[in-house]
């Protein structure tokens, strides 16, 4: 395939780069590379969804609150959050699975 090269301006950087059309097999490779981060993000999201949802929400809450706390206050808040999380059934299941060297199954309670 013979095609004229053209300049393309990047949206993110504003820089102009020389762009040549890709052959069909090159396009497939480029599309796979473009989808790889999306596939990784989906896998990460699925992994998070299988995790301890209560503990994840508690962690997010702690991160949001601790911006306005001293180190001492943050440590105390973390200790309280851990104590709350340790009262859940998910914690018990995780503890039992860890002791048995198995993967825990979280149910969000």
Buried (B, 14 or more C-beta within 10 A) or exposed (E): EEEEEEEEEEEEEEEEEEEEEBEEEEEEEEEEEEEEEEEEEEEEEEEEEEBBBBBBEBBEEBEEEBEEBEEEEBEEBBEEBEEEBEEBEBBEBBEEBEEEEEEBEBEBE
